[in-house]
Protein backbone atom coordinates (compact mmCIF):
# COMPACT_ATOMS: atom_id res chain seq x y z
CA UNK A 1 0.00 0.00 0.00
CA UNK A 2 1.33 3.33 -0.95
CA UNK A 3 1.86 5.70 1.90
CA UNK A 4 -0.74 8.39 1.99
CA UNK A 5 0.42 11.87 2.65
CA UNK A 6 -2.05 14.06 4.45
CA UNK A 7 -1.32 17.72 4.62
CA UNK A 8 -3.04 19.71 7.29
CA UNK A 9 -2.07 23.32 6.87
CA UNK A 10 -3.77 26.63 7.53
CA UNK A 11 -4.58 29.10 4.80
CA UNK A 12 -1.50 31.15 5.61
CA UNK A 13 0.65 28.04 5.30
CA UNK A 14 -0.78 27.22 1.88
CA UNK A 15 -0.10 30.76 0.71
CA UNK A 16 3.48 30.74 1.92
CA UNK A 17 4.11 27.29 0.48
CA UNK A 18 3.09 28.55 -2.95
CA UNK A 19 5.62 31.37 -2.70
CA UNK A 20 8.49 28.92 -2.98
CA UNK A 21 7.34 27.33 -6.23
CA UNK A 22 7.72 29.84 -9.04
CA UNK A 23 8.37 33.39 -10.16
CA UNK A 24 4.61 33.95 -10.29
CA UNK A 25 4.68 33.54 -6.51
CA UNK A 26 6.31 36.96 -6.22
CA UNK A 27 3.23 38.56 -7.70
CA UNK A 28 1.08 36.60 -5.29
CA UNK A 29 3.30 37.78 -2.46
CA UNK A 30 2.74 41.37 -3.49
CA UNK A 31 -1.00 40.85 -3.37
CA UNK A 32 -0.81 39.33 0.09
CA UNK A 33 1.53 42.10 1.20
CA UNK A 34 -1.10 44.63 0.25
CA UNK A 35 -3.35 42.88 2.74
CA UNK A 36 -0.88 43.60 5.55
CA UNK A 37 0.80 40.21 5.91
CA UNK A 38 3.47 41.30 8.40
CA UNK A 39 5.82 38.41 7.68
CA UNK A 40 6.48 39.50 4.11
CA UNK A 41 8.15 42.67 5.37
CA UNK A 42 10.07 40.97 8.20
CA UNK A 43 13.85 40.61 8.15
CA UNK A 44 13.42 36.84 8.30
CA UNK A 45 11.73 37.05 4.91
CA UNK A 46 13.55 39.93 3.22
CA UNK A 47 17.06 39.39 4.68
CA UNK A 48 17.59 43.06 3.89
CA UNK A 49 20.48 43.53 6.29
CA UNK A 50 23.13 41.90 4.12
CA UNK A 51 21.93 43.69 0.99
CA UNK A 52 21.84 47.07 2.72
CA UNK A 53 25.34 46.96 4.17
CA UNK A 54 26.87 45.28 1.12
CA UNK A 55 25.80 48.12 -1.19
CA UNK A 56 28.34 50.64 -2.40
CA UNK A 57 25.88 53.35 -1.42
CA UNK A 58 26.56 52.42 2.22
CA UNK A 59 30.30 52.12 1.66
CA UNK A 60 30.02 48.35 1.49
CA UNK A 61 31.94 45.55 -0.16
CA UNK A 62 30.21 46.16 -3.51
CA UNK A 63 32.48 49.15 -4.13
CA UNK A 64 35.40 46.70 -4.17
CA UNK A 65 33.82 43.83 -6.06
CA UNK A 66 31.55 45.58 -8.54
CA UNK A 67 29.16 42.62 -8.28
CA UNK A 68 25.48 43.54 -7.68
CA UNK A 69 23.91 41.94 -4.62
CA UNK A 70 21.23 40.26 -6.74
CA UNK A 71 23.96 38.26 -8.48
CA UNK A 72 25.09 36.72 -5.17
CA UNK A 73 23.75 33.62 -3.43
CA UNK A 74 23.48 35.65 -0.19
CA UNK A 75 20.01 36.74 -1.28
CA UNK A 76 18.81 33.15 -0.90
CA UNK A 77 19.43 33.20 2.85
CA UNK A 78 15.95 33.84 4.14
CA UNK A 79 12.94 31.97 5.51
CA UNK A 80 10.54 31.83 2.58
CA UNK A 81 7.42 30.97 4.53
CA UNK A 82 5.83 29.75 7.74
CA UNK A 83 6.59 26.11 7.02
CA UNK A 84 10.35 26.76 7.16
CA UNK A 85 10.07 27.05 10.94
CA UNK A 86 6.61 25.85 11.92
CA UNK A 87 6.08 22.72 9.83
CA UNK A 88 5.92 19.62 12.00
CA UNK A 89 5.65 15.98 10.96
CA UNK A 90 3.61 13.42 12.83
CA UNK A 91 3.53 9.78 11.77
CA UNK A 92 0.33 7.86 12.23
CA UNK A 93 0.57 4.23 11.19
CA UNK A 94 1.24 4.36 7.44
CA UNK A 95 0.43 8.02 7.09
CA UNK A 96 2.44 11.16 7.52
CA UNK A 97 0.63 14.18 8.85
CA UNK A 98 2.10 17.64 8.46
CA UNK A 99 0.78 20.43 10.61
CA UNK A 100 1.83 23.85 11.86
CA UNK A 101 3.26 23.98 15.34
CA UNK A 102 4.52 26.79 17.58
CA UNK A 103 6.63 24.19 19.38
CA UNK A 104 8.47 23.42 16.15
CA UNK A 105 9.27 27.11 15.76
CA UNK A 106 10.88 27.16 19.20
CA UNK A 107 13.41 24.46 18.36
CA UNK A 108 16.95 25.57 19.12
CA UNK A 109 18.37 23.25 16.50
CA UNK A 110 16.09 24.79 13.89
CA UNK A 111 17.43 28.29 14.63
CA UNK A 112 21.01 27.05 14.47
CA UNK A 113 20.49 25.58 10.99
CA UNK A 114 20.70 29.13 9.66
CA UNK A 115 22.44 31.08 12.42
CA UNK A 116 25.88 29.52 12.06
CA UNK A 117 27.81 32.08 14.09
CA UNK A 118 25.68 31.35 17.14
CA UNK A 119 26.10 27.61 16.58
CA UNK A 120 29.88 28.06 16.42
CA UNK A 121 29.87 30.12 19.62
CA UNK A 122 27.88 27.50 21.54
CA UNK A 123 30.35 24.85 20.38
CA UNK A 124 33.39 26.91 21.40
CA UNK A 125 31.92 27.71 24.81
CA UNK A 126 31.11 24.04 25.37
CA UNK A 127 34.65 23.01 24.44
CA UNK A 128 36.11 25.63 26.79
CA UNK A 129 33.66 24.60 29.53
CA UNK A 130 32.42 28.18 29.81
CA UNK A 131 28.84 28.06 28.53
CA UNK A 132 26.66 31.10 28.10
CA UNK A 133 24.65 31.53 31.32
CA UNK A 134 21.36 31.31 29.43
CA UNK A 135 22.35 28.15 27.55
CA UNK A 136 23.55 26.61 30.82
CA UNK A 137 20.14 27.36 32.33
CA UNK A 138 18.44 25.43 29.53
CA UNK A 139 17.05 28.46 27.74
CA UNK A 140 16.50 28.51 23.97
CA UNK A 141 16.46 31.33 21.42
CA UNK A 142 12.70 31.86 21.64
CA UNK A 143 12.91 32.52 25.38
CA UNK A 144 14.43 35.91 24.57
CA UNK A 145 13.60 36.59 20.92
CA UNK A 146 10.00 37.60 20.39
CA UNK A 147 7.34 36.87 17.79
CA UNK A 148 7.73 40.47 16.63
CA UNK A 149 11.37 39.83 15.76
CA UNK A 150 10.52 36.58 13.97
CA UNK A 151 7.41 37.68 12.08
CA UNK A 152 7.80 41.46 11.81
CA UNK A 153 5.31 44.20 12.56
CA UNK A 154 4.62 45.48 9.04
CA UNK A 155 7.68 47.73 8.93
CA UNK A 156 10.34 46.82 6.37
CA UNK A 157 13.57 47.30 8.29
CA UNK A 158 16.96 47.42 6.55
CA UNK A 159 18.89 45.93 9.46
CA UNK A 160 18.29 44.06 12.70
CA UNK A 161 20.25 46.89 14.34
CA UNK A 162 17.76 49.51 13.14
CA UNK A 163 15.66 51.10 15.86
CA UNK A 164 12.46 49.12 16.36
CA UNK A 165 13.58 45.96 14.55
CA UNK A 166 14.24 44.05 17.77
CA UNK A 167 12.71 44.27 21.22
CA UNK A 168 14.99 41.82 23.06
CA UNK A 169 16.70 43.60 25.94
CA UNK A 170 18.64 42.40 28.97
CA UNK A 171 16.34 44.62 31.03
CA UNK A 172 13.27 42.70 29.87
CA UNK A 173 14.19 40.00 32.38
CA UNK A 174 16.79 41.64 34.61
CA UNK A 175 14.65 44.42 36.03
CA UNK A 176 15.88 43.87 39.57
CA UNK A 177 19.61 44.28 38.96
CA UNK A 178 21.01 45.90 42.09
CA UNK A 179 22.80 49.12 41.09
CA UNK A 180 26.48 49.04 41.98
CA UNK A 181 29.27 51.52 41.54
CA UNK A 182 30.42 49.46 38.58
CA UNK A 183 27.04 50.08 36.95
CA UNK A 184 26.88 53.78 37.74
CA UNK A 185 30.51 54.89 37.30
CA UNK A 186 30.11 54.88 33.53
CA UNK A 187 27.17 57.30 33.77
CA UNK A 188 24.81 55.12 31.72
CA UNK A 189 27.22 55.22 28.76
CA UNK A 190 28.09 51.52 28.89
CA UNK A 191 25.80 48.82 27.53
CA UNK A 192 25.36 45.57 29.50
CA UNK A 193 27.03 43.60 26.71
CA UNK A 194 30.30 45.54 26.96
CA UNK A 195 30.98 43.91 30.33
CA UNK A 196 28.87 40.75 30.31
CA UNK A 197 29.99 39.27 26.97
CA UNK A 198 33.06 37.04 27.33
CA UNK A 199 34.15 37.05 23.68
CA UNK A 200 32.92 37.00 20.08
CA UNK A 201 33.46 34.77 17.06
CA UNK A 202 34.69 36.65 13.98
CA UNK A 203 35.10 35.55 10.39
CA UNK A 204 38.44 36.54 8.88
CA UNK A 205 39.56 36.27 5.30
CA UNK A 206 36.10 35.70 3.80
CA UNK A 207 37.06 34.84 0.21
CA UNK A 208 34.64 36.70 -2.08
CA UNK A 209 35.82 35.22 -5.39
CA UNK A 210 35.39 31.68 -4.07
CA UNK A 211 31.83 32.47 -2.99
CA UNK A 212 30.97 33.89 -6.42
CA UNK A 213 32.49 30.89 -8.20
CA UNK A 214 31.09 28.10 -6.02
CA UNK A 215 28.19 29.68 -4.16
CA UNK A 216 29.83 28.55 -0.91
CA UNK A 217 31.44 30.65 1.78
CA UNK A 218 35.04 30.09 2.79
CA UNK A 219 36.59 31.92 5.75
CA UNK A 220 38.77 31.46 8.83
CA UNK A 221 36.85 31.84 12.12
CA UNK A 222 38.65 33.18 15.19
CA UNK A 223 37.52 33.87 18.75
CA UNK A 224 38.83 34.90 22.16
CA UNK A 225 38.52 38.61 21.55
CA UNK A 226 35.85 41.25 22.09
CA UNK A 227 35.56 44.60 20.32
CA UNK A 228 34.09 47.81 21.72
CA UNK A 229 32.31 50.47 19.66
CA UNK A 230 29.52 53.01 20.03
CA UNK A 231 25.88 52.15 19.39
CA UNK A 232 22.77 54.07 20.41
CA UNK A 233 24.80 56.42 22.58
CA UNK A 234 26.55 53.68 24.55
CA UNK A 235 29.73 51.63 24.33
CA UNK A 236 28.76 48.07 23.46
CA UNK A 237 30.21 44.75 22.36
CA UNK A 238 31.15 44.40 18.71
CA UNK A 239 32.73 42.05 16.21
CA UNK A 240 34.57 42.33 12.90
CA UNK A 241 34.90 40.63 9.55
CA UNK A 242 37.61 40.77 6.90
CA UNK A 243 37.25 40.00 3.19
CA UNK A 244 39.58 39.28 0.30
CA UNK A 245 38.49 40.03 -3.29
CA UNK A 246 40.06 40.17 -6.73
CA UNK A 247 43.36 38.74 -5.58
CA UNK A 248 44.85 41.39 -3.30
CA UNK A 249 41.97 43.73 -2.43
CA UNK A 250 40.92 43.68 1.21
CA UNK A 251 37.97 44.89 3.25
CA UNK A 252 37.46 45.35 7.00
CA UNK A 253 34.05 45.64 8.62
CA UNK A 254 33.09 46.39 12.23
CA UNK A 255 29.59 46.03 13.70
CA UNK A 256 27.83 46.02 17.09
CA UNK A 257 27.31 42.39 18.01
CA UNK A 258 25.45 40.43 20.64
CA UNK A 259 27.47 37.27 21.22
CA UNK A 260 25.87 34.34 23.01
CA UNK A 261 28.73 34.09 25.48
CA UNK A 262 27.07 35.93 28.35
CA UNK A 263 28.56 35.82 31.83
CA UNK A 264 26.80 36.54 35.12
CA UNK A 265 29.78 38.41 36.46
CA UNK A 266 30.93 41.41 34.50
CA UNK A 267 34.49 42.20 33.50
CA UNK A 268 36.84 43.79 35.98
CA UNK A 269 38.16 47.27 35.28
CA UNK A 270 41.58 45.92 34.38
CA UNK A 271 40.10 43.84 31.56
CA UNK A 272 39.55 47.03 29.55
CA UNK A 273 41.48 49.88 31.18
CA UNK A 274 45.25 50.38 30.86
CA UNK A 275 45.79 47.04 29.14
CA UNK A 276 48.65 46.47 26.72
CA UNK A 277 46.08 46.37 23.93
CA UNK A 278 44.64 49.75 24.84
CA UNK A 279 48.07 51.31 25.24
CA UNK A 280 49.19 49.94 21.88
CA UNK A 281 45.97 51.13 20.22
CA UNK A 282 46.63 54.60 21.60
CA UNK A 283 49.94 54.51 19.69
CA UNK A 284 48.00 53.95 16.48
CA UNK A 285 48.25 50.28 15.51
CA UNK A 286 47.37 46.74 16.59
CA UNK A 287 48.62 43.41 15.27
CA UNK A 288 45.43 41.35 14.97
CA UNK A 289 46.52 38.06 13.38
CA UNK A 290 49.89 36.45 12.69
CA UNK A 291 51.51 33.08 12.09
CA UNK A 292 53.14 31.11 14.87
CA UNK A 293 54.58 27.67 14.02
CA UNK A 294 52.58 27.79 10.78
CA UNK A 295 49.37 28.31 12.73
CA UNK A 296 47.26 31.43 12.45
CA UNK A 297 47.02 33.19 15.80
CA UNK A 298 44.88 36.14 16.84
CA UNK A 299 44.97 38.82 19.48
CA UNK A 300 43.10 37.96 22.69
CA UNK A 301 41.28 40.42 24.91
CA UNK A 302 39.18 43.57 24.67
CA UNK A 303 39.93 45.61 21.54
CA UNK A 304 38.79 49.18 20.86
CA UNK A 305 37.32 50.09 17.47
CA UNK A 306 38.85 53.45 16.64
CA UNK A 307 39.04 55.13 13.25
CA UNK A 308 42.64 56.30 13.72
CA UNK A 309 43.98 52.83 14.59
CA UNK A 310 45.53 50.58 11.94
CA UNK A 311 44.49 46.94 12.36
CA UNK A 312 47.14 44.60 10.94
CA UNK A 313 45.69 41.30 9.66
CA UNK A 314 47.18 38.44 7.69
CA UNK A 315 45.25 38.33 4.41
CA UNK A 316 45.27 35.12 2.40
CA UNK A 317 44.25 33.99 -1.05
CA UNK A 318 42.59 30.63 -1.68
CA UNK A 319 44.62 28.62 -4.19
CA UNK A 320 43.40 25.12 -5.09
CA UNK A 321 41.71 24.82 -1.71
CA UNK A 322 44.72 26.04 0.29
CA UNK A 323 45.22 29.34 2.06
CA UNK A 324 48.24 31.26 0.75
CA UNK A 325 49.34 34.53 2.42
CA UNK A 326 49.11 37.57 0.16
CA UNK A 327 52.53 39.21 0.12
CA UNK A 328 51.45 42.80 -0.48
CA UNK A 329 47.71 43.14 0.11
CA UNK A 330 46.10 46.49 -0.55
CA UNK A 331 45.15 48.55 2.49
CA UNK A 332 41.66 47.46 3.55
CA UNK A 333 38.64 49.58 2.84
CA UNK A 334 36.93 50.04 6.19
CA UNK A 335 33.21 50.09 6.96
CA UNK A 336 31.20 50.53 10.16
CA UNK A 337 27.84 48.78 9.88
CA UNK A 338 24.81 48.05 12.02
CA UNK A 339 24.47 51.77 12.81
CA UNK A 340 27.54 51.50 15.02
CA UNK A 341 30.34 54.05 15.10
CA UNK A 342 33.97 53.92 16.24
CA UNK A 343 35.10 55.07 19.65
CA UNK A 344 36.45 58.60 19.78
CA UNK A 345 40.04 59.54 20.53
CA UNK A 346 38.87 60.77 23.92
CA UNK A 347 37.26 57.42 24.71
CA UNK A 348 40.43 55.58 23.71
CA UNK A 349 42.57 57.86 25.87
CA UNK A 350 40.29 57.10 28.81
CA UNK A 351 40.59 53.36 28.22
CA UNK A 352 44.38 53.59 28.03
CA UNK A 353 44.52 55.00 31.57
CA UNK A 354 44.29 53.05 34.83
CA UNK A 355 40.98 53.26 36.65
CA UNK A 356 40.30 52.53 40.29
CA UNK A 357 38.26 49.35 40.65
CA UNK A 358 34.83 49.76 42.26
CA UNK A 359 34.41 47.92 45.58
CA UNK A 360 31.33 45.89 44.55
CA UNK A 361 31.27 43.13 41.96
CA UNK A 362 29.35 43.62 38.71
CA UNK A 363 27.07 40.66 39.06
CA UNK A 364 23.59 40.21 37.65
CA UNK A 365 21.08 39.18 40.28
C-alpha positions in Angstrom: 0.0 0.0 0.0 1.3 3.3 -1.0 1.9 5.7 1.9 -0.7 8.4 2.0 0.4 11.9 2.7 -2.1 14.1 4.5 -1.3 17.7 4.6 -3.0 19.7 7.3 -2.1 23.3 6.9 -3.8 26.6 7.5 -4.6 29.1 4.8 -1.5 31.1 5.6 0.6 28.0 5.3 -0.8 27.2 1.9 -0.1 30.8 0.7 3.5 30.7 1.9 4.1 27.3 0.5 3.1 28.5 -2.9 5.6 31.4 -2.7 8.5 28.9 -3.0 7.3 27.3 -6.2 7.7 29.8 -9.0 8.4 33.4 -10.2 4.6 34.0 -10.3 4.7 33.5 -6.5 6.3 37.0 -6.2 3.2 38.6 -7.7 1.1 36.6 -5.3 3.3 37.8 -2.5 2.7 41.4 -3.5 -1.0 40.8 -3.4 -0.8 39.3 0.1 1.5 42.1 1.2 -1.1 44.6 0.3 -3.4 42.9 2.7 -0.9 43.6 5.5 0.8 40.2 5.9 3.5 41.3 8.4 5.8 38.4 7.7 6.5 39.5 4.1 8.1 42.7 5.4 10.1 41.0 8.2 13.8 40.6 8.2 13.4 36.8 8.3 11.7 37.1 4.9 13.6 39.9 3.2 17.1 39.4 4.7 17.6 43.1 3.9 20.5 43.5 6.3 23.1 41.9 4.1 21.9 43.7 1.0 21.8 47.1 2.7 25.3 47.0 4.2 26.9 45.3 1.1 25.8 48.1 -1.2 28.3 50.6 -2.4 25.9 53.4 -1.4 26.6 52.4 2.2 30.3 52.1 1.7 30.0 48.3 1.5 31.9 45.5 -0.2 30.2 46.2 -3.5 32.5 49.2 -4.1 35.4 46.7 -4.2 33.8 43.8 -6.1 31.5 45.6 -8.5 29.2 42.6 -8.3 25.5 43.5 -7.7 23.9 41.9 -4.6 21.2 40.3 -6.7 24.0 38.3 -8.5 25.1 36.7 -5.2 23.8 33.6 -3.4 23.5 35.7 -0.2 20.0 36.7 -1.3 18.8 33.2 -0.9 19.4 33.2 2.8 15.9 33.8 4.1 12.9 32.0 5.5 10.5 31.8 2.6 7.4 31.0 4.5 5.8 29.7 7.7 6.6 26.1 7.0 10.4 26.8 7.2 10.1 27.1 10.9 6.6 25.8 11.9 6.1 22.7 9.8 5.9 19.6 12.0 5.6 16.0 11.0 3.6 13.4 12.8 3.5 9.8 11.8 0.3 7.9 12.2 0.6 4.2 11.2 1.2 4.4 7.4 0.4 8.0 7.1 2.4 11.2 7.5 0.6 14.2 8.8 2.1 17.6 8.5 0.8 20.4 10.6 1.8 23.9 11.9 3.3 24.0 15.3 4.5 26.8 17.6 6.6 24.2 19.4 8.5 23.4 16.2 9.3 27.1 15.8 10.9 27.2 19.2 13.4 24.5 18.4 16.9 25.6 19.1 18.4 23.2 16.5 16.1 24.8 13.9 17.4 28.3 14.6 21.0 27.1 14.5 20.5 25.6 11.0 20.7 29.1 9.7 22.4 31.1 12.4 25.9 29.5 12.1 27.8 32.1 14.1 25.7 31.4 17.1 26.1 27.6 16.6 29.9 28.1 16.4 29.9 30.1 19.6 27.9 27.5 21.5 30.4 24.8 20.4 33.4 26.9 21.4 31.9 27.7 24.8 31.1 24.0 25.4 34.6 23.0 24.4 36.1 25.6 26.8 33.7 24.6 29.5 32.4 28.2 29.8 28.8 28.1 28.5 26.7 31.1 28.1 24.6 31.5 31.3 21.4 31.3 29.4 22.3 28.1 27.5 23.5 26.6 30.8 20.1 27.4 32.3 18.4 25.4 29.5 17.1 28.5 27.7 16.5 28.5 24.0 16.5 31.3 21.4 12.7 31.9 21.6 12.9 32.5 25.4 14.4 35.9 24.6 13.6 36.6 20.9 10.0 37.6 20.4 7.3 36.9 17.8 7.7 40.5 16.6 11.4 39.8 15.8 10.5 36.6 14.0 7.4 37.7 12.1 7.8 41.5 11.8 5.3 44.2 12.6 4.6 45.5 9.0 7.7 47.7 8.9 10.3 46.8 6.4 13.6 47.3 8.3 17.0 47.4 6.5 18.9 45.9 9.5 18.3 44.1 12.7 20.2 46.9 14.3 17.8 49.5 13.1 15.7 51.1 15.9 12.5 49.1 16.4 13.6 46.0 14.6 14.2 44.1 17.8 12.7 44.3 21.2 15.0 41.8 23.1 16.7 43.6 25.9 18.6 42.4 29.0 16.3 44.6 31.0 13.3 42.7 29.9 14.2 40.0 32.4 16.8 41.6 34.6 14.6 44.4 36.0 15.9 43.9 39.6 19.6 44.3 39.0 21.0 45.9 42.1 22.8 49.1 41.1 26.5 49.0 42.0 29.3 51.5 41.5 30.4 49.5 38.6 27.0 50.1 36.9 26.9 53.8 37.7 30.5 54.9 37.3 30.1 54.9 33.5 27.2 57.3 33.8 24.8 55.1 31.7 27.2 55.2 28.8 28.1 51.5 28.9 25.8 48.8 27.5 25.4 45.6 29.5 27.0 43.6 26.7 30.3 45.5 27.0 31.0 43.9 30.3 28.9 40.7 30.3 30.0 39.3 27.0 33.1 37.0 27.3 34.2 37.1 23.7 32.9 37.0 20.1 33.5 34.8 17.1 34.7 36.7 14.0 35.1 35.5 10.4 38.4 36.5 8.9 39.6 36.3 5.3 36.1 35.7 3.8 37.1 34.8 0.2 34.6 36.7 -2.1 35.8 35.2 -5.4 35.4 31.7 -4.1 31.8 32.5 -3.0 31.0 33.9 -6.4 32.5 30.9 -8.2 31.1 28.1 -6.0 28.2 29.7 -4.2 29.8 28.6 -0.9 31.4 30.7 1.8 35.0 30.1 2.8 36.6 31.9 5.7 38.8 31.5 8.8 36.8 31.8 12.1 38.7 33.2 15.2 37.5 33.9 18.8 38.8 34.9 22.2 38.5 38.6 21.6 35.9 41.3 22.1 35.6 44.6 20.3 34.1 47.8 21.7 32.3 50.5 19.7 29.5 53.0 20.0 25.9 52.2 19.4 22.8 54.1 20.4 24.8 56.4 22.6 26.5 53.7 24.6 29.7 51.6 24.3 28.8 48.1 23.5 30.2 44.8 22.4 31.1 44.4 18.7 32.7 42.0 16.2 34.6 42.3 12.9 34.9 40.6 9.5 37.6 40.8 6.9 37.3 40.0 3.2 39.6 39.3 0.3 38.5 40.0 -3.3 40.1 40.2 -6.7 43.4 38.7 -5.6 44.8 41.4 -3.3 42.0 43.7 -2.4 40.9 43.7 1.2 38.0 44.9 3.2 37.5 45.4 7.0 34.1 45.6 8.6 33.1 46.4 12.2 29.6 46.0 13.7 27.8 46.0 17.1 27.3 42.4 18.0 25.4 40.4 20.6 27.5 37.3 21.2 25.9 34.3 23.0 28.7 34.1 25.5 27.1 35.9 28.3 28.6 35.8 31.8 26.8 36.5 35.1 29.8 38.4 36.5 30.9 41.4 34.5 34.5 42.2 33.5 36.8 43.8 36.0 38.2 47.3 35.3 41.6 45.9 34.4 40.1 43.8 31.6 39.6 47.0 29.6 41.5 49.9 31.2 45.2 50.4 30.9 45.8 47.0 29.1 48.7 46.5 26.7 46.1 46.4 23.9 44.6 49.8 24.8 48.1 51.3 25.2 49.2 49.9 21.9 46.0 51.1 20.2 46.6 54.6 21.6 49.9 54.5 19.7 48.0 53.9 16.5 48.2 50.3 15.5 47.4 46.7 16.6 48.6 43.4 15.3 45.4 41.4 15.0 46.5 38.1 13.4 49.9 36.4 12.7 51.5 33.1 12.1 53.1 31.1 14.9 54.6 27.7 14.0 52.6 27.8 10.8 49.4 28.3 12.7 47.3 31.4 12.4 47.0 33.2 15.8 44.9 36.1 16.8 45.0 38.8 19.5 43.1 38.0 22.7 41.3 40.4 24.9 39.2 43.6 24.7 39.9 45.6 21.5 38.8 49.2 20.9 37.3 50.1 17.5 38.9 53.5 16.6 39.0 55.1 13.2 42.6 56.3 13.7 44.0 52.8 14.6 45.5 50.6 11.9 44.5 46.9 12.4 47.1 44.6 10.9 45.7 41.3 9.7 47.2 38.4 7.7 45.3 38.3 4.4 45.3 35.1 2.4 44.3 34.0 -1.1 42.6 30.6 -1.7 44.6 28.6 -4.2 43.4 25.1 -5.1 41.7 24.8 -1.7 44.7 26.0 0.3 45.2 29.3 2.1 48.2 31.3 0.7 49.3 34.5 2.4 49.1 37.6 0.2 52.5 39.2 0.1 51.5 42.8 -0.5 47.7 43.1 0.1 46.1 46.5 -0.5 45.1 48.5 2.5 41.7 47.5 3.6 38.6 49.6 2.8 36.9 50.0 6.2 33.2 50.1 7.0 31.2 50.5 10.2 27.8 48.8 9.9 24.8 48.1 12.0 24.5 51.8 12.8 27.5 51.5 15.0 30.3 54.0 15.1 34.0 53.9 16.2 35.1 55.1 19.7 36.4 58.6 19.8 40.0 59.5 20.5 38.9 60.8 23.9 37.3 57.4 24.7 40.4 55.6 23.7 42.6 57.9 25.9 40.3 57.1 28.8 40.6 53.4 28.2 44.4 53.6 28.0 44.5 55.0 31.6 44.3 53.1 34.8 41.0 53.3 36.6 40.3 52.5 40.3 38.3 49.3 40.7 34.8 49.8 42.3 34.4 47.9 45.6 31.3 45.9 44.5 31.3 43.1 42.0 29.4 43.6 38.7 27.1 40.7 39.1 23.6 40.2 37.7 21.1 39.2 40.3 
